[in-house]
Amino acid sequence: MAWIETIPPEEAGGPLKKEYDEAVARSGSVANVVSLSSLNPGALSAWIGVYKAVMHGPSPLERYERELVATIVSQENACRY
């Protein structure tokens, strides 16, 4: 298994702390997939912006349909997310 250095929530400051705080507000914790970009808070912010646009923005798909697609793709990729 690969090892990627991350900054844990208790050590986060500045823009990273803001992203982590928003993650906790959204889902109750900082998911591993979020912490993977902790060394580059700018990239993390951009990635979360894309996620929000895809999952919450205007779309011909309902929210549950988008979640279903994400779940199936994750399952096919043997990903736990």
Biopython code that builds the backbone (N, CA, C, O; Angstrom):
import numpy as np
from Bio.PDB.StructureBuilder import StructureBuilder

atoms = [
    (1, "MET", "N", (0.838, -1.169, 0.000)),
    (1, "MET", "CA", (0.000, 0.000, 0.000)),
    (1, "MET", "C", (0.888, 1.240, 0.000)),
    (1, "MET", "O", (1.904, 1.285, 0.694)),
    (2, "ALA", "N", (0.502, 2.241, -0.780)),
    (2, "ALA", "CA", (1.261, 3.478, -0.863)),
    (2, "ALA", "C", (1.085, 4.298, 0.416)),
    (2, "ALA", "O", (0.067, 4.203, 1.100)),
    (3, "TRP", "N", (2.084, 5.090, 0.713)),
    (3, "TRP", "CA", (2.008, 5.977, 1.859)),
    (3, "TRP", "C", (2.126, 7.405, 1.338)),
    (3, "TRP", "O", (3.046, 7.723, 0.584)),
    (4, "ILE", "N", (1.209, 8.249, 1.736)),
    (4, "ILE", "CA", (1.206, 9.647, 1.322)),
    (4, "ILE", "C", (1.206, 10.505, 2.578)),
    (4, "ILE", "O", (0.362, 10.340, 3.458)),
    (5, "GLU", "N", (2.158, 11.417, 2.649)),
    (5, "GLU", "CA", (2.219, 12.324, 3.793)),
    (5, "GLU", "C", (0.999, 13.237, 3.788)),
    (5, "GLU", "O", (0.625, 13.782, 2.749)),
    (6, "THR", "N", (0.389, 13.399, 4.943)),
    (6, "THR", "CA", (-0.753, 14.292, 5.090)),
    (6, "THR", "C", (-0.581, 15.119, 6.363)),
    (6, "THR", "O", (0.218, 14.792, 7.240)),
    (7, "ILE", "N", (-1.344, 16.183, 6.432)),
    (7, "ILE", "CA", (-1.371, 17.009, 7.635)),
    (7, "ILE", "C", (-2.645, 16.665, 8.390)),
    (7, "ILE", "O", (-3.738, 16.853, 7.856)),
    (8, "PRO", "N", (-2.538, 16.169, 9.611)),
    (8, "PRO", "CA", (-3.733, 15.807, 10.373)),
    (8, "PRO", "C", (-4.520, 17.066, 10.765)),
    (8, "PRO", "O", (-3.948, 18.151, 10.873)),
    (9, "PRO", "N", (-5.820, 16.918, 10.974)),
    (9, "PRO", "CA", (-6.658, 18.073, 11.304)),
    (9, "PRO", "C", (-6.153, 18.890, 12.495)),
    (9, "PRO", "O", (-6.252, 20.117, 12.482)),
    (10, "GLU", "N", (-5.620, 18.237, 13.512)),
    (10, "GLU", "CA", (-5.172, 18.978, 14.696)),
    (10, "GLU", "C", (-3.928, 19.826, 14.439)),
    (10, "GLU", "O", (-3.590, 20.685, 15.254)),
    (11, "GLU", "N", (-3.244, 19.596, 13.318)),
    (11, "GLU", "CA", (-2.060, 20.384, 12.972)),
    (11, "GLU", "C", (-2.330, 21.389, 11.849)),
    (11, "GLU", "O", (-1.433, 22.140, 11.468)),
    (12, "ALA", "N", (-3.537, 21.410, 11.324)),
    (12, "ALA", "CA", (-3.859, 22.283, 10.194)),
    (12, "ALA", "C", (-3.985, 23.731, 10.634)),
    (12, "ALA", "O", (-4.439, 24.029, 11.738)),
    (13, "GLY", "N", (-3.576, 24.610, 9.756)),
    (13, "GLY", "CA", (-3.719, 26.042, 9.991)),
    (13, "GLY", "C", (-4.072, 26.741, 8.689)),
    (13, "GLY", "O", (-4.000, 26.137, 7.619)),
    (14, "GLY", "N", (-4.449, 27.997, 8.774)),
    (14, "GLY", "CA", (-4.723, 28.812, 7.595)),
    (14, "GLY", "C", (-5.774, 28.221, 6.678)),
    (14, "GLY", "O", (-6.802, 27.728, 7.141)),
    (15, "PRO", "N", (-5.517, 28.269, 5.357)),
    (15, "PRO", "CA", (-6.498, 27.771, 4.379)),
    (15, "PRO", "C", (-6.829, 26.284, 4.551)),
    (15, "PRO", "O", (-7.959, 25.867, 4.298)),
    (16, "LEU", "N", (-5.851, 25.490, 4.978)),
    (16, "LEU", "CA", (-6.124, 24.061, 5.178)),
    (16, "LEU", "C", (-7.102, 23.858, 6.329)),
    (16, "LEU", "O", (-8.012, 23.034, 6.232)),
    (17, "LYS", "N", (-6.922, 24.597, 7.407)),
    (17, "LYS", "CA", (-7.853, 24.487, 8.532)),
    (17, "LYS", "C", (-9.264, 24.848, 8.087)),
    (17, "LYS", "O", (-10.229, 24.206, 8.500)),
    (18, "LYS", "N", (-9.388, 25.868, 7.252)),
    (18, "LYS", "CA", (-10.701, 26.261, 6.726)),
    (18, "LYS", "C", (-11.325, 25.105, 5.939)),
    (18, "LYS", "O", (-12.503, 24.798, 6.121)),
    (19, "GLU", "N", (-10.547, 24.468, 5.073)),
    (19, "GLU", "CA", (-11.064, 23.342, 4.284)),
    (19, "GLU", "C", (-11.445, 22.174, 5.196)),
    (19, "GLU", "O", (-12.485, 21.545, 5.002)),
    (20, "TYR", "N", (-10.612, 21.892, 6.176)),
    (20, "TYR", "CA", (-10.918, 20.811, 7.110)),
    (20, "TYR", "C", (-12.177, 21.123, 7.919)),
    (20, "TYR", "O", (-13.026, 20.253, 8.113)),
    (21, "ASP", "N", (-12.294, 22.362, 8.389)),
    (21, "ASP", "CA", (-13.489, 22.738, 9.163)),
    (21, "ASP", "C", (-14.750, 22.586, 8.320)),
    (21, "ASP", "O", (-15.780, 22.128, 8.815)),
    (22, "GLU", "N", (-14.670, 22.968, 7.052)),
    (22, "GLU", "CA", (-15.824, 22.816, 6.155)),
    (22, "GLU", "C", (-16.130, 21.343, 5.908)),
    (22, "GLU", "O", (-17.296, 20.960, 5.810)),
    (23, "ALA", "N", (-15.097, 20.519, 5.806)),
    (23, "ALA", "CA", (-15.301, 19.076, 5.622)),
    (23, "ALA", "C", (-16.026, 18.482, 6.824)),
    (23, "ALA", "O", (-16.946, 17.679, 6.673)),
    (24, "VAL", "N", (-15.604, 18.884, 8.013)),
    (24, "VAL", "CA", (-16.252, 18.393, 9.235)),
    (24, "VAL", "C", (-17.708, 18.853, 9.276)),
    (24, "VAL", "O", (-18.590, 18.091, 9.670)),
    (25, "ALA", "N", (-17.959, 20.095, 8.869)),
    (25, "ALA", "CA", (-19.333, 20.611, 8.862)),
    (25, "ALA", "C", (-20.208, 19.836, 7.861)),
    (25, "ALA", "O", (-21.395, 19.624, 8.111)),
    (26, "ARG", "N", (-19.625, 19.417, 6.738)),
    (26, "ARG", "CA", (-20.375, 18.680, 5.718)),
    (26, "ARG", "C", (-20.659, 17.245, 6.120)),
    (26, "ARG", "O", (-21.770, 16.747, 5.940)),
    (27, "SER", "N", (-19.640, 16.578, 6.670)),
    (27, "SER", "CA", (-19.785, 15.133, 6.862)),
    (27, "SER", "C", (-19.435, 14.621, 8.256)),
    (27, "SER", "O", (-19.532, 13.422, 8.516)),
    (28, "GLY", "N", (-19.040, 15.497, 9.133)),
    (28, "GLY", "CA", (-18.746, 15.069, 10.495)),
    (28, "GLY", "C", (-17.299, 14.701, 10.754)),
    (28, "GLY", "O", (-16.908, 14.493, 11.902)),
    (29, "SER", "N", (-16.493, 14.618, 9.695)),
    (29, "SER", "CA", (-15.077, 14.301, 9.862)),
    (29, "SER", "C", (-14.322, 14.707, 8.598)),
    (29, "SER", "O", (-14.920, 15.111, 7.601)),
    (30, "VAL", "N", (-13.004, 14.591, 8.661)),
    (30, "VAL", "CA", (-12.169, 14.844, 7.488)),
    (30, "VAL", "C", (-11.884, 13.487, 6.848)),
    (30, "VAL", "O", (-11.137, 12.680, 7.402)),
    (31, "ALA", "N", (-12.470, 13.242, 5.700)),
    (31, "ALA", "CA", (-12.270, 11.967, 5.009)),
    (31, "ALA", "C", (-10.832, 11.853, 4.506)),
    (31, "ALA", "O", (-10.188, 12.856, 4.198)),
    (32, "ASN", "N", (-10.343, 10.629, 4.428)),
    (32, "ASN", "CA", (-8.988, 10.403, 3.917)),
    (32, "ASN", "C", (-8.802, 11.018, 2.540)),
    (32, "ASN", "O", (-7.741, 11.570, 2.248)),
    (33, "VAL", "N", (-9.809, 10.932, 1.700)),
    (33, "VAL", "CA", (-9.692, 11.472, 0.348)),
    (33, "VAL", "C", (-9.486, 12.989, 0.387)),
    (33, "VAL", "O", (-8.873, 13.544, -0.525)),
    (34, "VAL", "N", (-9.975, 13.658, 1.406)),
    (34, "VAL", "CA", (-9.756, 15.103, 1.564)),
    (34, "VAL", "C", (-8.338, 15.358, 2.078)),
    (34, "VAL", "O", (-7.647, 16.239, 1.567)),
    (35, "SER", "N", (-7.907, 14.607, 3.067)),
    (35, "SER", "CA", (-6.584, 14.843, 3.651)),
    (35, "SER", "C", (-5.442, 14.538, 2.682)),
    (35, "SER", "O", (-4.320, 15.002, 2.888)),
    (36, "LEU", "N", (-5.710, 13.770, 1.634)),
    (36, "LEU", "CA", (-4.659, 13.449, 0.667)),
    (36, "LEU", "C", (-4.088, 14.691, -0.010)),
    (36, "LEU", "O", (-2.941, 14.680, -0.456)),
    (37, "SER", "N", (-4.871, 15.751, -0.090)),
    (37, "SER", "CA", (-4.401, 16.992, -0.709)),
    (37, "SER", "C", (-3.976, 18.030, 0.320)),
    (37, "SER", "O", (-3.839, 19.208, -0.010)),
    (38, "SER", "N", (-3.768, 17.610, 1.554)),
    (38, "SER", "CA", (-3.488, 18.557, 2.629)),
    (38, "SER", "C", (-2.186, 19.329, 2.446)),
    (38, "SER", "O", (-2.053, 20.430, 2.982)),
    (39, "LEU", "N", (-1.231, 18.790, 1.713)),
    (39, "LEU", "CA", (0.024, 19.505, 1.492)),
    (39, "LEU", "C", (-0.124, 20.623, 0.481)),
    (39, "LEU", "O", (0.770, 21.457, 0.339)),
    (40, "ASN", "N", (-1.259, 20.649, -0.232)),
    (40, "ASN", "CA", (-1.515, 21.693, -1.222)),
    (40, "ASN", "C", (-2.954, 22.183, -1.048)),
    (40, "ASN", "O", (-3.841, 21.766, -1.793)),
    (41, "PRO", "N", (-3.193, 23.064, -0.074)),
    (41, "PRO", "CA", (-4.559, 23.521, 0.196)),
    (41, "PRO", "C", (-5.240, 24.174, -1.007)),
    (41, "PRO", "O", (-6.461, 24.087, -1.140)),
    (42, "GLY", "N", (-4.478, 24.821, -1.879)),
    (42, "GLY", "CA", (-5.059, 25.414, -3.081)),
    (42, "GLY", "C", (-5.652, 24.363, -3.995)),
    (42, "GLY", "O", (-6.749, 24.535, -4.527)),
    (43, "ALA", "N", (-4.920, 23.270, -4.177)),
    (43, "ALA", "CA", (-5.422, 22.167, -4.999)),
    (43, "ALA", "C", (-6.624, 21.515, -4.326)),
    (43, "ALA", "O", (-7.586, 21.142, -4.997)),
    (44, "LEU", "N", (-6.573, 21.377, -3.008)),
    (44, "LEU", "CA", (-7.696, 20.801, -2.266)),
    (44, "LEU", "C", (-8.943, 21.648, -2.465)),
    (44, "LEU", "O", (-10.023, 21.116, -2.724)),
    (45, "SER", "N", (-8.801, 22.958, -2.346)),
    (45, "SER", "CA", (-9.940, 23.861, -2.527)),
    (45, "SER", "C", (-10.514, 23.736, -3.938)),
    (45, "SER", "O", (-11.733, 23.702, -4.113)),
    (46, "ALA", "N", (-9.644, 23.667, -4.938)),
    (46, "ALA", "CA", (-10.113, 23.521, -6.324)),
    (46, "ALA", "C", (-10.832, 22.187, -6.511)),
    (46, "ALA", "O", (-11.881, 22.132, -7.154)),
    (47, "TRP", "N", (-10.273, 21.110, -5.953)),
    (47, "TRP", "CA", (-10.893, 19.790, -6.072)),
    (47, "TRP", "C", (-12.274, 19.772, -5.416)),
    (47, "TRP", "O", (-13.222, 19.221, -5.974)),
    (48, "ILE", "N", (-12.382, 20.374, -4.237)),
    (48, "ILE", "CA", (-13.676, 20.418, -3.557)),
    (48, "ILE", "C", (-14.663, 21.254, -4.357)),
    (48, "ILE", "O", (-15.853, 20.940, -4.391)),
    (49, "GLY", "N", (-14.183, 22.318, -5.002)),
    (49, "GLY", "CA", (-15.052, 23.116, -5.868)),
    (49, "GLY", "C", (-15.613, 22.298, -7.015)),
    (49, "GLY", "O", (-16.795, 22.414, -7.339)),
    (50, "VAL", "N", (-14.786, 21.477, -7.629)),
    (50, "VAL", "CA", (-15.256, 20.602, -8.711)),
    (50, "VAL", "C", (-16.264, 19.599, -8.162)),
    (50, "VAL", "O", (-17.313, 19.374, -8.766)),
    (51, "TYR", "N", (-15.946, 18.997, -7.017)),
    (51, "TYR", "CA", (-16.866, 18.044, -6.393)),
    (51, "TYR", "C", (-18.231, 18.685, -6.142)),
    (51, "TYR", "O", (-19.264, 18.103, -6.474)),
    (52, "LYS", "N", (-18.232, 19.880, -5.558)),
    (52, "LYS", "CA", (-19.497, 20.564, -5.272)),
    (52, "LYS", "C", (-20.270, 20.868, -6.554)),
    (52, "LYS", "O", (-21.491, 20.719, -6.594)),
    (53, "ALA", "N", (-19.565, 21.292, -7.594)),
    (53, "ALA", "CA", (-20.228, 21.593, -8.864)),
    (53, "ALA", "C", (-20.866, 20.342, -9.458)),
    (53, "ALA", "O", (-21.995, 20.386, -9.948)),
    (54, "VAL", "N", (-20.141, 19.230, -9.413)),
    (54, "VAL", "CA", (-20.650, 17.986, -9.989)),
    (54, "VAL", "C", (-21.797, 17.408, -9.167)),
    (54, "VAL", "O", (-22.806, 16.967, -9.720)),
    (55, "MET", "N", (-21.639, 17.411, -7.863)),
    (55, "MET", "CA", (-22.630, 16.752, -7.007)),
    (55, "MET", "C", (-23.796, 17.645, -6.606)),
    (55, "MET", "O", (-24.880, 17.141, -6.313)),
    (56, "HIS", "N", (-23.598, 18.969, -6.587)),
    (56, "HIS", "CA", (-24.643, 19.865, -6.094)),
    (56, "HIS", "C", (-25.109, 20.889, -7.123)),
    (56, "HIS", "O", (-26.129, 21.547, -6.918)),
    (57, "GLY", "N", (-24.378, 21.034, -8.228)),
    (57, "GLY", "CA", (-24.721, 22.034, -9.230)),
    (57, "GLY", "C", (-25.867, 21.589, -10.122)),
    (57, "GLY", "O", (-26.364, 20.469, -10.002)),
    (58, "PRO", "N", (-26.283, 22.480, -11.021)),
    (58, "PRO", "CA", (-27.359, 22.132, -11.960)),
    (58, "PRO", "C", (-26.990, 20.893, -12.782)),
    (58, "PRO", "O", (-25.854, 20.750, -13.234)),
    (59, "SER", "N", (-27.953, 20.018, -12.963)),
    (59, "SER", "CA", (-27.710, 18.777, -13.689)),
    (59, "SER", "C", (-29.043, 18.147, -14.072)),
    (59, "SER", "O", (-30.034, 18.313, -13.361)),
    (60, "PRO", "N", (-29.075, 17.425, -15.191)),
    (60, "PRO", "CA", (-30.300, 16.681, -15.506)),
    (60, "PRO", "C", (-30.503, 15.486, -14.567)),
    (60, "PRO", "O", (-31.584, 14.899, -14.527)),
    (61, "LEU", "N", (-29.455, 15.130, -13.813)),
    (61, "LEU", "CA", (-29.561, 14.023, -12.862)),
    (61, "LEU", "C", (-29.963, 14.547, -11.489)),
    (61, "LEU", "O", (-29.525, 15.614, -11.060)),
    (62, "GLU", "N", (-30.801, 13.779, -10.813)),
    (62, "GLU", "CA", (-31.150, 14.098, -9.432)),
    (62, "GLU", "C", (-29.938, 13.812, -8.540)),
    (62, "GLU", "O", (-29.034, 13.076, -8.934)),
    (63, "ARG", "N", (-29.924, 14.382, -7.362)),
    (63, "ARG", "CA", (-28.802, 14.176, -6.448)),
    (63, "ARG", "C", (-28.600, 12.694, -6.144)),
    (63, "ARG", "O", (-27.467, 12.214, -6.145)),
    (64, "TYR", "N", (-29.677, 11.971, -5.887)),
    (64, "TYR", "CA", (-29.525, 10.547, -5.560)),
    (64, "TYR", "C", (-28.939, 9.781, -6.737)),
    (64, "TYR", "O", (-28.211, 8.809, -6.536)),
    (65, "GLU", "N", (-29.244, 10.202, -7.966)),
    (65, "GLU", "CA", (-28.686, 9.525, -9.145)),
    (65, "GLU", "C", (-27.176, 9.769, -9.243)),
    (65, "GLU", "O", (-26.418, 8.865, -9.596)),
    (66, "ARG", "N", (-26.754, 10.977, -8.931)),
    (66, "ARG", "CA", (-25.319, 11.278, -8.938)),
    (66, "ARG", "C", (-24.592, 10.459, -7.871)),
    (66, "ARG", "O", (-23.504, 9.937, -8.116)),
    (67, "GLU", "N", (-25.195, 10.352, -6.695)),
    (67, "GLU", "CA", (-24.597, 9.547, -5.621)),
    (67, "GLU", "C", (-24.534, 8.079, -6.034)),
    (67, "GLU", "O", (-23.556, 7.391, -5.741)),
    (68, "LEU", "N", (-25.559, 7.606, -6.705)),
    (68, "LEU", "CA", (-25.580, 6.220, -7.161)),
    (68, "LEU", "C", (-24.464, 5.965, -8.167)),
    (68, "LEU", "O", (-23.769, 4.952, -8.076)),
    (69, "VAL", "N", (-24.285, 6.871, -9.126)),
    (69, "VAL", "CA", (-23.204, 6.739, -10.108)),
    (69, "VAL", "C", (-21.855, 6.725, -9.387)),
    (69, "VAL", "O", (-21.001, 5.889, -9.684)),
    (70, "ALA", "N", (-21.662, 7.642, -8.446)),
    (70, "ALA", "CA", (-20.398, 7.702, -7.706)),
    (70, "ALA", "C", (-20.150, 6.410, -6.929)),
    (70, "ALA", "O", (-19.021, 5.921, -6.879)),
    (71, "THR", "N", (-21.188, 5.864, -6.331)),
    (71, "THR", "CA", (-21.064, 4.630, -5.561)),
    (71, "THR", "C", (-20.698, 3.455, -6.456)),
    (71, "THR", "O", (-19.833, 2.651, -6.108)),
    (72, "ILE", "N", (-21.349, 3.356, -7.600)),
    (72, "ILE", "CA", (-21.070, 2.244, -8.515)),
    (72, "ILE", "C", (-19.663, 2.341, -9.079)),
    (72, "ILE", "O", (-18.965, 1.332, -9.177)),
    (73, "VAL", "N", (-19.236, 3.547, -9.454)),
    (73, "VAL", "CA", (-17.877, 3.718, -9.978)),
    (73, "VAL", "C", (-16.861, 3.370, -8.900)),
    (73, "VAL", "O", (-15.868, 2.701, -9.184)),
    (74, "SER", "N", (-17.094, 3.810, -7.672)),
    (74, "SER", "CA", (-16.182, 3.477, -6.584)),
    (74, "SER", "C", (-16.110, 1.974, -6.360)),
    (74, "SER", "O", (-15.029, 1.426, -6.142)),
    (75, "GLN", "N", (-17.257, 1.310, -6.414)),
    (75, "GLN", "CA", (-17.286, -0.140, -6.227)),
    (75, "GLN", "C", (-16.513, -0.832, -7.356)),
    (75, "GLN", "O", (-15.733, -1.751, -7.108)),
    (76, "GLU", "N", (-16.731, -0.392, -8.566)),
    (76, "GLU", "CA", (-16.020, -0.994, -9.703)),
    (76, "GLU", "C", (-14.515, -0.777, -9.609)),
    (76, "GLU", "O", (-13.732, -1.602, -10.081)),
    (77, "ASN", "N", (-14.115, 0.326, -9.002)),
    (77, "ASN", "CA", (-12.688, 0.631, -8.845)),
    (77, "ASN", "C", (-12.113, 0.064, -7.540)),
    (77, "ASN", "O", (-10.971, 0.353, -7.182)),
    (78, "ALA", "N", (-12.913, -0.744, -6.836)),
    (78, "ALA", "CA", (-12.498, -1.334, -5.559)),
    (78, "ALA", "C", (-12.077, -0.266, -4.558)),
    (78, "ALA", "O", (-11.125, -0.441, -3.798)),
    (79, "CYS", "N", (-12.811, 0.845, -4.578)),
    (79, "CYS", "CA", (-12.544, 1.969, -3.675)),
    (79, "CYS", "C", (-13.601, 1.975, -2.582)),
    (79, "CYS", "O", (-14.772, 1.702, -2.848)),
    (80, "ARG", "N", (-13.195, 2.284, -1.352)),
    (80, "ARG", "CA", (-14.139, 2.293, -0.246)),
    (80, "ARG", "C", (-14.950, 3.572, -0.170)),
    (80, "ARG", "O", (-15.835, 3.671, 0.680)),
    (81, "TYR", "N", (-14.692, 4.550, -1.013)),
    (81, "TYR", "CA", (-15.433, 5.815, -0.931)),
    (81, "TYR", "C", (-16.660, 5.773, -1.804)),
    (81, "TYR", "O", (-17.409, 6.748, -1.864)),
]
sb = StructureBuilder()
sb.init_structure("model")
sb.init_model(0)
sb.init_chain("A")
sb.init_seg("    ")
for serial, (resi, resn, name, xyz) in enumerate(atoms, 1):
    if name == "N":
        sb.init_residue(resn, " ", resi, " ")
    sb.init_atom(name, np.array(xyz, "f"), 0.0, 1.0, " ", f" {name:<3s}", serial, name[0])
structure = sb.get_structure()
